[in-house]
Amino acid sequence: MNPDSKPHIASAEPLDGGVIIAFDDGRIGLYSAELLSRVFLEAKELFDKDVDGIEA
């Protein structure tokens, strides 16, 4: 990956208590729910009103 480029997610699917994330550069990783919970403070928190009409 070019160090100046930002990663782009190609797809994300829930699996076995985590999420499989595929990046557009071909890398794929299984992120556990525990890992995602630990980094949640770095995420932009959304609420029901924010996601109305967005397909999950």
C-alpha distance matrix in Angstrom:
0.0 3.8 6.1 8.4 7.2 8.7 8.1 10.8 13.3 14.6 17.5 19.3 22.5 25.0 25.8 28.2 28.2 24.5 21.8 19.3 16.1 13.9 10.6 10.0 7.1 10.1 10.0 13.5 15.4 19.1 19.7 23.4 25.8 26.6 23.1 22.8 26.3 25.6 22.8 24.9 26.0 22.6 22.7 24.7 27.8 29.1 32.7 34.5 35.4 31.7 30.8 33.9 33.1 29.4 28.9 27.4
3.8 0.0 3.8 5.4 5.4 8.3 9.3 12.2 15.3 16.9 20.1 22.0 25.4 27.9 29.0 31.4 31.1 27.4 24.7 22.5 19.1 17.0 13.4 12.5 10.1 13.5 13.6 17.0 18.8 22.3 22.6 26.2 28.3 29.0 25.4 24.9 28.2 27.3 24.2 26.2 26.9 23.2 23.5 25.2 28.6 30.0 33.7 35.7 36.2 32.4 31.8 34.9 34.2 30.6 30.5 29.3
6.1 3.8 0.0 3.8 5.6 7.9 9.6 13.1 16.2 18.5 21.3 22.7 26.1 28.2 29.4 31.5 30.8 27.1 24.7 23.0 19.6 18.2 14.8 14.6 12.6 15.7 15.1 18.1 19.2 22.4 22.1 25.5 27.4 27.7 23.9 23.6 26.6 25.3 22.2 24.3 24.6 20.9 21.7 23.5 27.0 28.8 32.6 34.9 35.4 31.7 31.4 34.8 34.4 30.9 31.0 29.7
8.4 5.4 3.8 0.0 3.8 6.7 9.7 12.7 16.2 18.6 21.7 23.2 26.9 29.1 30.8 33.1 32.3 28.5 25.9 24.4 20.8 19.4 15.8 15.1 13.9 17.4 17.2 20.0 21.2 24.4 23.9 27.2 28.7 29.2 25.5 24.6 27.6 26.4 23.0 24.7 24.6 20.9 21.4 22.6 26.3 27.9 31.6 33.9 34.0 30.2 30.2 33.4 33.0 29.7 30.2 29.3
7.2 5.4 5.6 3.8 0.0 3.8 6.5 9.1 12.7 14.9 18.1 19.9 23.6 26.1 27.9 30.6 29.9 26.1 23.2 21.5 17.8 16.2 12.5 11.6 10.9 14.6 14.7 17.4 18.9 22.0 21.7 25.2 26.7 27.6 24.1 22.9 26.0 25.3 21.9 23.2 23.7 19.9 19.8 20.9 24.4 25.6 29.3 31.3 31.5 27.7 27.4 30.5 29.8 26.5 26.8 25.9
8.7 8.3 7.9 6.7 3.8 0.0 3.8 6.5 9.9 12.8 15.5 16.9 20.6 23.0 25.0 27.6 26.7 22.9 20.0 18.8 15.1 14.0 10.6 10.5 10.7 14.0 13.6 15.6 16.7 19.5 18.8 22.2 23.3 24.4 21.0 19.5 22.5 22.1 18.6 19.7 20.3 16.6 16.2 17.3 20.7 22.0 25.6 27.7 28.0 24.2 23.9 27.1 26.6 23.2 23.6 22.5
8.1 9.3 9.6 9.7 6.5 3.8 0.0 3.8 6.7 9.5 12.1 13.5 17.2 19.6 21.5 24.1 23.5 19.7 16.7 15.1 11.4 10.3 6.8 7.5 8.0 10.7 10.1 11.9 13.1 16.0 15.7 19.2 20.6 22.0 18.7 17.3 20.6 20.6 17.4 18.5 19.8 16.4 15.6 17.1 20.1 21.2 24.7 26.5 27.3 23.6 22.7 25.9 25.3 21.7 21.5 20.1
10.8 12.2 13.1 12.7 9.1 6.5 3.8 0.0 3.8 6.4 9.2 11.2 15.0 17.8 20.0 23.1 22.6 19.0 15.5 14.0 10.2 8.8 5.7 5.8 8.1 10.4 10.5 11.7 13.3 15.8 15.8 19.3 20.4 22.4 19.5 17.6 20.9 21.6 18.5 19.0 20.6 17.5 15.9 16.8 19.5 19.9 23.2 24.5 25.2 21.6 20.3 23.2 22.3 18.6 18.3 17.2
13.3 15.3 16.2 16.2 12.7 9.9 6.7 3.8 0.0 3.8 5.6 7.4 11.2 14.1 16.4 19.6 19.4 15.8 12.2 10.6 6.9 6.0 4.4 6.0 8.9 9.9 9.7 9.6 11.1 13.1 13.3 16.7 17.7 20.1 17.6 15.6 19.0 20.2 17.5 17.7 20.0 17.3 15.3 16.4 18.4 18.5 21.6 22.6 23.7 20.3 18.5 21.3 20.3 16.6 15.7 14.2
14.6 16.9 18.5 18.6 14.9 12.8 9.5 6.4 3.8 0.0 3.8 7.2 10.5 14.1 16.2 19.7 20.1 16.8 13.0 10.7 7.7 5.4 5.0 5.1 8.7 8.8 9.8 9.5 11.9 13.9 14.9 18.3 19.5 22.3 20.1 18.2 21.7 23.1 20.8 20.9 23.4 20.9 18.7 19.6 21.3 20.9 23.6 24.1 25.2 22.0 19.7 22.1 20.5 16.9 15.3 14.2
17.5 20.1 21.3 21.7 18.1 15.5 12.1 9.2 5.6 3.8 0.0 3.8 6.8 10.4 12.7 16.4 16.8 13.8 10.0 8.1 5.9 5.2 7.1 8.5 11.7 10.8 11.0 9.3 10.9 11.9 13.0 15.9 16.9 20.0 18.4 16.4 19.7 21.6 19.7 19.5 22.5 20.5 18.0 18.9 20.0 19.4 21.8 22.0 23.5 20.7 18.0 20.3 18.8 15.2 13.1 11.4
19.3 22.0 22.7 23.2 19.9 16.9 13.5 11.2 7.4 7.2 3.8 0.0 3.8 6.9 9.6 13.1 13.2 10.2 6.4 5.5 4.5 6.4 8.9 11.4 14.1 13.0 12.1 9.5 9.7 9.6 10.1 12.6 13.3 16.6 15.3 13.2 16.4 18.6 17.1 16.8 20.1 18.6 16.0 17.3 17.9 17.4 19.6 19.9 21.9 19.3 16.6 19.1 18.2 14.6 12.4 9.7
22.5 25.4 26.1 26.9 23.6 20.6 17.2 15.0 11.2 10.5 6.8 3.8 0.0 3.8 6.4 10.2 10.8 8.5 5.5 5.3 6.7 8.9 12.1 14.7 17.1 15.3 14.3 11.1 10.7 9.4 10.3 11.9 12.4 16.0 15.6 13.8 16.5 19.2 18.4 18.0 21.5 20.6 18.1 19.4 19.3 18.6 20.3 20.1 22.6 20.5 17.5 19.6 18.7 15.5 12.7 9.6
25.0 27.9 28.2 29.1 26.1 23.0 19.6 17.8 14.1 14.1 10.4 6.9 3.8 0.0 3.8 7.0 7.2 5.8 4.3 6.2 8.8 11.8 15.0 17.9 20.1 18.2 16.6 13.1 11.6 9.1 9.4 9.7 9.7 13.4 13.8 12.2 14.4 17.4 17.3 16.7 20.5 20.2 17.8 19.4 18.7 18.3 19.6 19.4 22.4 20.7 17.8 19.9 19.7 16.7 14.1 10.5
25.8 29.0 29.4 30.8 27.9 25.0 21.5 20.0 16.4 16.2 12.7 9.6 6.4 3.8 0.0 3.8 5.8 5.3 5.5 6.6 10.2 12.9 16.4 19.4 21.0 18.6 16.8 13.0 11.2 8.1 9.3 9.0 9.9 13.2 14.0 13.4 15.5 18.2 18.7 18.6 22.4 22.3 20.4 22.4 21.7 21.6 22.9 22.8 25.9 24.4 21.5 23.6 23.4 20.4 17.7 14.3
28.2 31.4 31.5 33.1 30.6 27.6 24.1 23.1 19.6 19.7 16.4 13.1 10.2 7.0 3.8 0.0 3.8 5.6 7.8 9.4 13.1 16.0 19.4 22.6 23.9 21.4 19.1 15.4 13.0 9.4 10.1 8.4 9.2 11.9 13.5 13.7 15.1 17.7 18.9 19.1 22.9 23.2 21.7 23.9 23.0 23.2 24.3 24.3 27.7 26.5 23.8 25.9 26.1 23.3 20.8 17.2
28.2 31.1 30.8 32.3 29.9 26.7 23.5 22.6 19.4 20.1 16.8 13.2 10.8 7.2 5.8 3.8 0.0 3.8 7.2 10.0 13.2 16.6 19.7 23.1 24.5 22.5 19.9 16.3 13.4 9.7 8.9 6.3 5.8 8.7 10.7 10.7 11.6 14.3 15.8 15.8 19.5 20.3 18.8 21.1 20.0 20.4 21.4 21.8 25.3 24.1 21.8 24.2 24.8 22.1 20.0 16.3
24.5 27.4 27.1 28.5 26.1 22.9 19.7 19.0 15.8 16.8 13.8 10.2 8.5 5.8 5.3 5.6 3.8 0.0 3.8 6.9 9.6 13.2 16.0 19.6 20.9 19.1 16.5 13.0 10.1 6.6 5.4 4.2 4.7 8.1 8.8 8.3 10.4 12.9 13.6 13.8 17.6 17.7 16.3 18.7 18.2 18.8 20.4 21.2 24.3 22.6 20.4 23.1 23.6 20.5 18.6 14.8
21.8 24.7 24.7 25.9 23.2 20.0 16.7 15.5 12.2 13.0 10.0 6.4 5.5 4.3 5.5 7.8 7.2 3.8 0.0 3.8 6.2 9.7 12.6 16.0 17.7 16.0 13.8 10.4 8.2 5.7 5.3 6.5 7.4 10.8 10.3 9.0 11.9 14.3 14.0 14.1 17.8 17.2 15.4 17.5 17.5 17.9 19.8 20.5 23.3 21.2 18.8 21.5 21.6 18.2 16.2 12.6
19.3 22.5 23.0 24.4 21.5 18.8 15.1 14.0 10.6 10.7 8.1 5.5 5.3 6.2 6.6 9.4 10.0 6.9 3.8 0.0 3.8 6.6 10.0 13.3 14.7 12.6 10.6 7.0 5.6 4.4 6.2 8.8 10.7 13.6 12.5 11.7 15.0 16.9 16.2 16.8 20.3 19.2 17.5 19.7 20.2 20.5 22.7 23.3 25.8 23.4 20.9 23.6 23.1 19.6 17.3 14.1
16.1 19.1 19.6 20.8 17.8 15.1 11.4 10.2 6.9 7.7 5.9 4.5 6.7 8.8 10.2 13.1 13.2 9.6 6.2 3.8 0.0 3.8 6.5 9.9 11.6 10.2 8.4 5.6 5.5 6.4 7.4 10.8 12.5 15.1 13.2 12.0 15.6 17.1 15.5 16.2 19.4 17.6 15.8 17.9 19.0 19.4 22.1 22.9 25.0 22.2 20.0 22.8 22.2 18.5 16.7 13.9
13.9 17.0 18.2 19.4 16.2 14.0 10.3 8.8 6.0 5.4 5.2 6.4 8.9 11.8 12.9 16.0 16.6 13.2 9.7 6.6 3.8 0.0 3.8 6.7 8.3 6.7 5.9 4.3 6.6 9.0 10.7 14.2 16.3 18.7 16.6 15.5 19.2 20.4 18.6 19.5 22.4 20.1 18.5 20.3 21.8 22.1 24.8 25.6 27.3 24.3 22.0 24.7 23.6 19.9 18.0 15.8
10.6 13.4 14.8 15.8 12.5 10.6 6.8 5.7 4.4 5.0 7.1 8.9 12.1 15.0 16.4 19.4 19.7 16.0 12.6 10.0 6.5 3.8 0.0 3.8 5.4 5.6 5.4 6.2 8.7 11.6 12.8 16.5 18.4 20.5 17.9 16.7 20.4 21.2 18.8 19.8 22.2 19.5 18.1 19.8 21.9 22.4 25.5 26.5 27.9 24.6 22.7 25.5 24.4 20.7 19.3 17.6
10.0 12.5 14.6 15.1 11.6 10.5 7.5 5.8 6.0 5.1 8.5 11.4 14.7 17.9 19.4 22.6 23.1 19.6 16.0 13.3 9.9 6.7 3.8 0.0 3.8 5.4 7.3 9.1 12.2 15.2 16.5 20.3 22.1 24.3 21.6 20.3 24.0 24.7 22.1 23.0 25.2 22.2 20.7 22.0 24.3 24.5 27.5 28.4 29.4 26.0 24.1 26.7 25.2 21.5 20.3 19.2
7.1 10.1 12.6 13.9 10.9 10.7 8.0 8.1 8.9 8.7 11.7 14.1 17.1 20.1 21.0 23.9 24.5 20.9 17.7 14.7 11.6 8.3 5.4 3.8 0.0 3.8 5.8 9.0 12.1 15.7 17.2 21.0 23.3 25.1 22.1 21.4 25.1 25.4 22.9 24.4 26.4 23.3 22.4 24.1 26.6 27.2 30.4 31.5 32.6 29.1 27.4 30.2 28.8 25.2 23.9 22.6
10.1 13.5 15.7 17.4 14.6 14.0 10.7 10.4 9.9 8.8 10.8 13.0 15.3 18.2 18.6 21.4 22.5 19.1 16.0 12.6 10.2 6.7 5.6 5.4 3.8 0.0 3.8 6.4 10.1 13.5 15.8 19.5 22.1 24.0 21.4 21.0 24.8 25.3 23.3 24.7 27.2 24.5 23.4 25.3 27.4 27.9 30.9 31.8 33.3 30.0 27.9 30.6 29.2 25.5 23.7 22.1
10.0 13.6 15.1 17.2 14.7 13.6 10.1 10.5 9.7 9.8 11.0 12.1 14.3 16.6 16.8 19.1 19.9 16.5 13.8 10.6 8.4 5.9 5.4 7.3 5.8 3.8 0.0 3.8 6.8 10.5 12.6 16.3 19.1 20.7 18.0 17.9 21.7 22.0 20.2 22.0 24.5 21.9 21.2 23.5 25.6 26.5 29.5 30.7 32.4 29.2 27.3 30.2 29.2 25.5 23.8 21.6
13.5 17.0 18.1 20.0 17.4 15.6 11.9 11.7 9.6 9.5 9.3 9.5 11.1 13.1 13.0 15.4 16.3 13.0 10.4 7.0 5.6 4.3 6.2 9.1 9.0 6.4 3.8 0.0 3.8 7.1 9.7 13.2 16.0 18.0 15.7 15.6 19.3 20.1 18.7 20.3 23.2 21.1 20.1 22.5 24.0 24.8 27.6 28.5 30.6 27.7 25.5 28.3 27.5 23.7 21.8 19.3
15.4 18.8 19.2 21.2 18.9 16.7 13.1 13.3 11.1 11.9 10.9 9.7 10.7 11.6 11.2 13.0 13.4 10.1 8.2 5.6 5.5 6.6 8.7 12.2 12.1 10.1 6.8 3.8 0.0 3.8 6.2 9.6 12.7 14.3 12.1 12.5 16.1 16.7 15.8 17.6 20.6 18.9 18.2 21.0 22.3 23.4 26.1 27.3 29.6 26.9 24.8 27.8 27.5 23.8 22.0 19.0
19.1 22.3 22.4 24.4 22.0 19.5 16.0 15.8 13.1 13.9 11.9 9.6 9.4 9.1 8.1 9.4 9.7 6.6 5.7 4.4 6.4 9.0 11.6 15.2 15.7 13.5 10.5 7.1 3.8 0.0 3.8 6.4 9.6 11.5 10.1 10.7 14.0 15.1 14.9 16.4 19.8 18.7 17.9 20.7 21.3 22.3 24.7 25.7 28.4 26.0 23.9 26.8 26.7 23.2 21.2 17.9
19.7 22.6 22.1 23.9 21.7 18.8 15.7 15.8 13.3 14.9 13.0 10.1 10.3 9.4 9.3 10.1 8.9 5.4 5.3 6.2 7.4 10.7 12.8 16.5 17.2 15.8 12.6 9.7 6.2 3.8 0.0 3.8 6.6 8.3 6.5 6.9 10.2 11.3 11.2 12.7 16.1 15.3 14.6 17.6 18.1 19.5 22.0 23.4 26.1 23.8 22.0 25.2 25.6 22.1 20.6 17.1
23.4 26.2 25.5 27.2 25.2 22.2 19.2 19.3 16.7 18.3 15.9 12.6 11.9 9.7 9.0 8.4 6.3 4.2 6.5 8.8 10.8 14.2 16.5 20.3 21.0 19.5 16.3 13.2 9.6 6.4 3.8 0.0 3.8 5.2 5.2 6.4 8.6 10.0 11.1 12.4 15.9 16.0 15.4 18.5 18.3 19.8 21.8 23.1 26.2 24.3 22.6 25.6 26.4 23.2 21.7 18.0
25.8 28.3 27.4 28.7 26.7 23.3 20.6 20.4 17.7 19.5 16.9 13.3 12.4 9.7 9.9 9.2 5.8 4.7 7.4 10.7 12.5 16.3 18.4 22.1 23.3 22.1 19.1 16.0 12.7 9.6 6.6 3.8 0.0 3.8 5.5 5.1 6.0 8.6 10.1 10.3 13.9 14.8 13.8 16.6 15.7 17.1 18.7 20.1 23.3 21.7 20.2 23.2 24.4 21.5 20.3 16.5
26.6 29.0 27.7 29.2 27.6 24.4 22.0 22.4 20.1 22.3 20.0 16.6 16.0 13.4 13.2 11.9 8.7 8.1 10.8 13.6 15.1 18.7 20.5 24.3 25.1 24.0 20.7 18.0 14.3 11.5 8.3 5.2 3.8 0.0 3.8 5.5 5.1 6.3 8.9 9.9 13.0 14.3 14.3 17.4 16.7 18.8 20.5 22.3 25.4 23.9 22.8 26.0 27.5 24.6 23.7 20.0
23.1 25.4 23.9 25.5 24.1 21.0 18.7 19.5 17.6 20.1 18.4 15.3 15.6 13.8 14.0 13.5 10.7 8.8 10.3 12.5 13.2 16.6 17.9 21.6 22.1 21.4 18.0 15.7 12.1 10.1 6.5 5.2 5.5 3.8 0.0 3.8 5.4 5.2 6.5 8.7 11.6 12.0 12.4 15.9 16.0 18.4 20.7 22.9 25.6 23.6 22.7 26.1 27.4 24.2 23.5 20.0
22.8 24.9 23.6 24.6 22.9 19.5 17.3 17.6 15.6 18.2 16.4 13.2 13.8 12.2 13.4 13.7 10.7 8.3 9.0 11.7 12.0 15.5 16.7 20.3 21.4 21.0 17.9 15.6 12.5 10.7 6.9 6.4 5.1 5.5 3.8 0.0 3.8 5.4 5.3 6.0 9.6 9.8 9.3 12.5 12.5 14.7 17.1 19.3 22.0 19.8 19.0 22.4 23.8 20.6 20.2 16.7
26.3 28.2 26.6 27.6 26.0 22.5 20.6 20.9 19.0 21.7 19.7 16.4 16.5 14.4 15.5 15.1 11.6 10.4 11.9 15.0 15.6 19.2 20.4 24.0 25.1 24.8 21.7 19.3 16.1 14.0 10.2 8.6 6.0 5.1 5.4 3.8 0.0 3.8 5.5 5.1 8.3 10.0 9.8 12.7 11.9 14.3 16.2 18.5 21.4 19.7 19.3 22.6 24.5 21.7 21.6 18.2
25.6 27.3 25.3 26.4 25.3 22.1 20.6 21.6 20.2 23.1 21.6 18.6 19.2 17.4 18.2 17.7 14.3 12.9 14.3 16.9 17.1 20.4 21.2 24.7 25.4 25.3 22.0 20.1 16.7 15.1 11.3 10.0 8.6 6.3 5.2 5.4 3.8 0.0 3.8 5.6 7.5 9.1 10.3 13.7 13.6 16.6 18.8 21.5 24.1 22.2 22.1 25.6 27.5 24.7 24.8 21.4
22.8 24.2 22.2 23.0 21.9 18.6 17.4 18.5 17.5 20.8 19.7 17.1 18.4 17.3 18.7 18.9 15.8 13.6 14.0 16.2 15.5 18.6 18.8 22.1 22.9 23.3 20.2 18.7 15.8 14.9 11.2 11.1 10.1 8.9 6.5 5.3 5.5 3.8 0.0 3.8 5.5 5.6 7.2 10.8 11.6 14.7 17.5 20.5 22.6 20.3 20.4 24.1 25.8 22.8 23.2 20.1
24.9 26.2 24.3 24.7 23.2 19.7 18.5 19.0 17.7 20.9 19.5 16.8 18.0 16.7 18.6 19.1 15.8 13.8 14.1 16.8 16.2 19.5 19.8 23.0 24.4 24.7 22.0 20.3 17.6 16.4 12.7 12.4 10.3 9.9 8.7 6.0 5.1 5.6 3.8 0.0 3.8 5.3 5.1 8.1 8.1 11.2 13.8 16.9 19.0 16.9 17.2 20.8 22.8 20.1 20.8 17.9
26.0 26.9 24.6 24.6 23.7 20.3 19.8 20.6 20.0 23.4 22.5 20.1 21.5 20.5 22.4 22.9 19.5 17.6 17.8 20.3 19.4 22.4 22.2 25.2 26.4 27.2 24.5 23.2 20.6 19.8 16.1 15.9 13.9 13.0 11.6 9.6 8.3 7.5 5.5 3.8 0.0 3.8 5.5 7.9 8.3 12.0 14.6 18.1 19.7 17.6 18.7 22.3 24.6 22.1 23.3 20.8
22.6 23.2 20.9 20.9 19.9 16.6 16.4 17.5 17.3 20.9 20.5 18.6 20.6 20.2 22.3 23.2 20.3 17.7 17.2 19.2 17.6 20.1 19.5 22.2 23.3 24.5 21.9 21.1 18.9 18.7 15.3 16.0 14.8 14.3 12.0 9.8 10.0 9.1 5.6 5.3 3.8 0.0 3.8 6.8 8.9 12.4 15.7 19.1 20.3 17.6 18.6 22.3 24.2 21.4 22.6 20.3
22.7 23.5 21.7 21.4 19.8 16.2 15.6 15.9 15.3 18.7 18.0 16.0 18.1 17.8 20.4 21.7 18.8 16.3 15.4 17.5 15.8 18.5 18.1 20.7 22.4 23.4 21.2 20.1 18.2 17.9 14.6 15.4 13.8 14.3 12.4 9.3 9.8 10.3 7.2 5.1 5.5 3.8 0.0 3.8 5.9 9.0 12.5 15.7 17.0 14.1 14.8 18.6 20.4 17.6 18.8 16.6
24.7 25.2 23.5 22.6 20.9 17.3 17.1 16.8 16.4 19.6 18.9 17.3 19.4 19.4 22.4 23.9 21.1 18.7 17.5 19.7 17.9 20.3 19.8 22.0 24.1 25.3 23.5 22.5 21.0 20.7 17.6 18.5 16.6 17.4 15.9 12.5 12.7 13.7 10.8 8.1 7.9 6.8 3.8 0.0 3.8 6.4 10.0 13.3 14.0 11.0 12.3 16.0 18.0 15.6 17.5 16.0
27.8 28.6 27.0 26.3 24.4 20.7 20.1 19.5 18.4 21.3 20.0 17.9 19.3 18.7 21.7 23.0 20.0 18.2 17.5 20.2 19.0 21.8 21.9 24.3 26.6 27.4 25.6 24.0 22.3 21.3 18.1 18.3 15.7 16.7 16.0 12.5 11.9 13.6 11.6 8.1 8.3 8.9 5.9 3.8 0.0 3.8 6.8 10.4 11.6 9.4 10.7 14.2 16.8 14.8 16.7 15.0
29.1 30.0 28.8 27.9 25.6 22.0 21.2 19.9 18.5 20.9 19.4 17.4 18.6 18.3 21.6 23.2 20.4 18.8 17.9 20.5 19.4 22.1 22.4 24.5 27.2 27.9 26.5 24.8 23.4 22.3 19.5 19.8 17.1 18.8 18.4 14.7 14.3 16.6 14.7 11.2 12.0 12.4 9.0 6.4 3.8 0.0 3.8 6.9 8.0 5.8 7.1 10.5 13.2 11.6 13.8 12.6
32.7 33.7 32.6 31.6 29.3 25.6 24.7 23.2 21.6 23.6 21.8 19.6 20.3 19.6 22.9 24.3 21.4 20.4 19.8 22.7 22.1 24.8 25.5 27.5 30.4 30.9 29.5 27.6 26.1 24.7 22.0 21.8 18.7 20.5 20.7 17.1 16.2 18.8 17.5 13.8 14.6 15.7 12.5 10.0 6.8 3.8 0.0 3.8 5.4 5.2 6.7 9.0 12.4 11.8 14.1 13.3
34.5 35.7 34.9 33.9 31.3 27.7 26.5 24.5 22.6 24.1 22.0 19.9 20.1 19.4 22.8 24.3 21.8 21.2 20.5 23.3 22.9 25.6 26.5 28.4 31.5 31.8 30.7 28.5 27.3 25.7 23.4 23.1 20.1 22.3 22.9 19.3 18.5 21.5 20.5 16.9 18.1 19.1 15.7 13.3 10.4 6.9 3.8 0.0 3.8 5.3 5.4 6.2 9.8 10.1 12.3 12.0
35.4 36.2 35.4 34.0 31.5 28.0 27.3 25.2 23.7 25.2 23.5 21.9 22.6 22.4 25.9 27.7 25.3 24.3 23.3 25.8 25.0 27.3 27.9 29.4 32.6 33.3 32.4 30.6 29.6 28.4 26.1 26.2 23.3 25.4 25.6 22.0 21.4 24.1 22.6 19.0 19.7 20.3 17.0 14.0 11.6 8.0 5.4 3.8 0.0 3.8 5.6 5.6 9.3 10.3 13.3 13.9
31.7 32.4 31.7 30.2 27.7 24.2 23.6 21.6 20.3 22.0 20.7 19.3 20.5 20.7 24.4 26.5 24.1 22.6 21.2 23.4 22.2 24.3 24.6 26.0 29.1 30.0 29.2 27.7 26.9 26.0 23.8 24.3 21.7 23.9 23.6 19.8 19.7 22.2 20.3 16.9 17.6 17.6 14.1 11.0 9.4 5.8 5.2 5.3 3.8 0.0 3.8 5.9 8.8 8.6 11.8 12.3
30.8 31.8 31.4 30.2 27.4 23.9 22.7 20.3 18.5 19.7 18.0 16.6 17.5 17.8 21.5 23.8 21.8 20.4 18.8 20.9 20.0 22.0 22.7 24.1 27.4 27.9 27.3 25.5 24.8 23.9 22.0 22.6 20.2 22.8 22.7 19.0 19.3 22.1 20.4 17.2 18.7 18.6 14.8 12.3 10.7 7.1 6.7 5.4 5.6 3.8 0.0 3.8 6.1 5.2 8.2 8.7
33.9 34.9 34.8 33.4 30.5 27.1 25.9 23.2 21.3 22.1 20.3 19.1 19.6 19.9 23.6 25.9 24.2 23.1 21.5 23.6 22.8 24.7 25.5 26.7 30.2 30.6 30.2 28.3 27.8 26.8 25.2 25.6 23.2 26.0 26.1 22.4 22.6 25.6 24.1 20.8 22.3 22.3 18.6 16.0 14.2 10.5 9.0 6.2 5.6 5.9 3.8 0.0 3.8 5.6 8.4 10.1
33.1 34.2 34.4 33.0 29.8 26.6 25.3 22.3 20.3 20.5 18.8 18.2 18.7 19.7 23.4 26.1 24.8 23.6 21.6 23.1 22.2 23.6 24.4 25.2 28.8 29.2 29.2 27.5 27.5 26.7 25.6 26.4 24.4 27.5 27.4 23.8 24.5 27.5 25.8 22.8 24.6 24.2 20.4 18.0 16.8 13.2 12.4 9.8 9.3 8.8 6.1 3.8 0.0 3.8 6.3 9.2
29.4 30.6 30.9 29.7 26.5 23.2 21.7 18.6 16.6 16.9 15.2 14.6 15.5 16.7 20.4 23.3 22.1 20.5 18.2 19.6 18.5 19.9 20.7 21.5 25.2 25.5 25.5 23.7 23.8 23.2 22.1 23.2 21.5 24.6 24.2 20.6 21.7 24.7 22.8 20.1 22.1 21.4 17.6 15.6 14.8 11.6 11.8 10.1 10.3 8.6 5.2 5.6 3.8 0.0 3.8 6.3
28.9 30.5 31.0 30.2 26.8 23.6 21.5 18.3 15.7 15.3 13.1 12.4 12.7 14.1 17.7 20.8 20.0 18.6 16.2 17.3 16.7 18.0 19.3 20.3 23.9 23.7 23.8 21.8 22.0 21.2 20.6 21.7 20.3 23.7 23.5 20.2 21.6 24.8 23.2 20.8 23.3 22.6 18.8 17.5 16.7 13.8 14.1 12.3 13.3 11.8 8.2 8.4 6.3 3.8 0.0 3.8
27.4 29.3 29.7 29.3 25.9 22.5 20.1 17.2 14.2 14.2 11.4 9.7 9.6 10.5 14.3 17.2 16.3 14.8 12.6 14.1 13.9 15.8 17.6 19.2 22.6 22.1 21.6 19.3 19.0 17.9 17.1 18.0 16.5 20.0 20.0 16.7 18.2 21.4 20.1 17.9 20.8 20.3 16.6 16.0 15.0 12.6 13.3 12.0 13.9 12.3 8.7 10.1 9.2 6.3 3.8 0.0
